[in-house]
Amino acid sequence: MTHRCSQRAIELYKTFVEATCIPTNVRTAEMCKLTENSFRDVNIAFANELSIICDKLGINVWELIKLANHHPRVNILQPGPGVGGHCIAVDPWFIVSKTPQEARLIHTSRQVNDGKPHYVVDQVLSATSAVTDPVIACLGLAFKPDIDDLRESPAMEVVQLLAGHKIGQVLAVEPHIEQLPPSLAKFDNIELVSEEEAVRRSNIIVMLVSHQVFYAINRVQLEGKHVIDTRGVWQ
């Protein structure tokens, strides 16, 4: 809050932080945190919007991004089923709420990313129209790979929405947890199973989180199944 506070804080942090501690005023410091996460959110929204456009145009978005990123000043991020976590999915809203008329791009990016789980669900619903007795394997519940954190996870939202539609059995796979969270356990058509069981029993497979363990799934096992790969694991 004051210059003296900043200096005392730096003295404390320098007892264990090796990087440079850069002082500024408290409003700028807080805005810096929100800006970092909003920047990520905007860039992820571009990738997510691009994936939807490519679906409509019949273009492989993963190949497209790989090719575009050969440009030395282009670095498109990877699309997914949305944005989760306790920072990127939340912090931009503080800027939007404070300056709603000015934060148009930030607001739109939030809408794009918050809308992506619904787009994925629509893809699954479309696939169920060609399947008798749908059994849907949803691979991953965490908000990013190789962790057990489910906060604000778009994968969780996808699974909840699918279960709510009552279109068939939903097999949830999350190797980093031992039981379903209460928000999913309340549904009688969701089971928590291993990836092996999910692949064997399902006729629709939705890749939601690119956990390292999922890369080991044999593609031969996917033959004859409807696969919706939101992470580009099998591209």
Backbone hydrogen bonds, N-H to C=O, Kabsch-Sander energy under -0.5 kcal/mol:
donor,donor_aa,acceptor,acceptor_aa,energy
6,S,2,T,-2.2
7,Q,3,H,-2.2
8,R,4,R,-2.3
9,A,5,C,-2.5
10,I,6,S,-2.4
11,E,7,Q,-2.1
12,L,8,R,-1.9
13,Y,9,A,-2.8
14,K,10,I,-2.6
15,T,12,L,-1.5
16,F,13,Y,-1.9
17,V,13,Y,-2.7
18,E,16,F,-0.5
22,I,20,T,-0.6
29,A,25,N,-2.3
30,E,26,V,-2.2
31,M,27,R,-2.4
32,C,28,T,-2.2
33,K,29,A,-1.5
34,L,30,E,-1.9
35,T,31,M,-2.6
36,E,32,C,-2.4
37,N,33,K,-1.6
38,S,34,L,-2.1
39,F,35,T,-2.6
40,R,36,E,-1.6
41,D,37,N,-2.0
42,V,38,S,-2.6
43,N,39,F,-1.9
44,I,40,R,-2.4
45,A,41,D,-2.4
46,F,42,V,-1.7
47,A,43,N,-1.6
48,N,44,I,-2.8
49,E,45,A,-2.9
50,L,46,F,-2.3
51,S,47,A,-1.9
52,I,48,N,-1.6
53,I,49,E,-2.3
54,C,50,L,-2.7
55,D,51,S,-1.9
56,K,52,I,-1.8
57,L,53,I,-1.8
58,G,54,C,-1.0
58,G,55,D,-0.5
59,I,54,C,-2.6
61,V,59,I,-0.9
64,L,60,N,-2.4
65,I,61,V,-2.6
66,K,62,W,-1.9
67,L,63,E,-2.4
68,A,64,L,-2.9
69,N,65,I,-2.3
70,H,67,L,-1.6
71,H,68,A,-1.6
74,V,71,H,-1.8
85,G,151,R,-2.3
90,V,87,C,-1.3
91,D,87,C,-3.2
93,W,90,V,-1.5
94,F,90,V,-0.5
94,F,91,D,-1.5
95,I,91,D,-0.9
96,V,92,P,-2.3
97,S,93,W,-2.8
98,K,94,F,-1.4
99,T,95,I,-2.4
102,E,99,T,-0.5
103,A,99,T,-2.3
104,R,102,E,-1.6
107,H,103,A,-2.2
108,T,104,R,-2.5
109,S,105,L,-2.4
110,R,106,I,-1.8
111,Q,107,H,-2.1
112,V,108,T,-2.6
113,N,109,S,-2.5
114,D,110,R,-2.7
115,G,111,Q,-1.5
116,K,112,V,-0.8
119,Y,115,G,-1.5
120,V,116,K,-2.3
121,V,117,P,-2.2
122,D,118,H,-2.2
123,Q,119,Y,-1.8
124,V,120,V,-2.1
125,L,121,V,-2.9
126,S,122,D,-2.1
127,A,123,Q,-1.7
128,T,124,V,-2.0
129,S,125,L,-0.8
129,S,126,S,-0.6
130,A,127,A,-1.5
131,V,128,T,-1.6
136,I,169,Q,-3.1
137,A,135,V,-0.6
137,A,204,I,-3.1
138,C,136,I,-0.6
138,C,171,L,-2.9
139,L,137,A,-0.7
139,L,206,V,-2.8
140,G,138,C,-0.9
140,G,173,V,-2.9
143,F,149,D,-2.3
147,I,144,K,-0.8
150,L,148,D,-0.5
153,S,150,L,-1.8
156,M,141,L,-0.5
157,E,153,S,-1.5
158,V,154,P,-2.3
159,V,155,A,-2.3
160,Q,156,M,-2.5
161,L,157,E,-2.7
162,L,158,V,-2.5
163,A,159,V,-2.5
164,G,160,Q,-2.3
165,H,161,L,-1.3
166,K,162,L,-0.6
166,K,163,A,-1.1
167,I,162,L,-0.8
169,Q,134,P,-1.3
170,V,189,N,-2.8
171,L,136,I,-3.4
171,L,169,Q,-0.5
172,A,170,V,-0.7
172,A,191,E,-3.3
173,V,138,C,-2.4
174,E,172,A,-0.5
177,I,174,E,-1.7
184,L,181,P,-1.8
185,A,181,P,-2.7
186,K,182,P,-1.3
187,F,184,L,-1.8
190,I,187,F,-0.7
191,E,170,V,-2.4
193,V,172,A,-2.4
193,V,191,E,-0.7
198,A,194,S,-2.4
199,V,195,E,-2.4
200,R,196,E,-2.0
201,R,197,E,-2.5
202,S,198,A,-1.7
203,N,135,V,-2.2
204,I,135,V,-1.8
205,I,226,H,-3.3
206,V,137,A,-3.4
207,M,205,I,-0.6
207,M,228,I,-2.3
208,L,139,L,-2.2
208,L,206,V,-0.7
209,V,139,L,-1.8
211,H,209,V,-2.0
214,F,211,H,-1.4
215,Y,211,H,-0.6
215,Y,212,Q,-1.1
216,A,213,V,-1.1
217,I,214,F,-1.5
221,Q,218,N,-1.5
222,L,219,R,-1.4
223,E,220,V,-1.2
225,K,222,L,-2.0
226,H,203,N,-2.4
227,V,225,K,-0.6
228,I,205,I,-3.1
229,D,227,V,-0.6
230,T,207,M,-1.8
230,T,228,I,-0.9
235,Q,232,G,-0.9
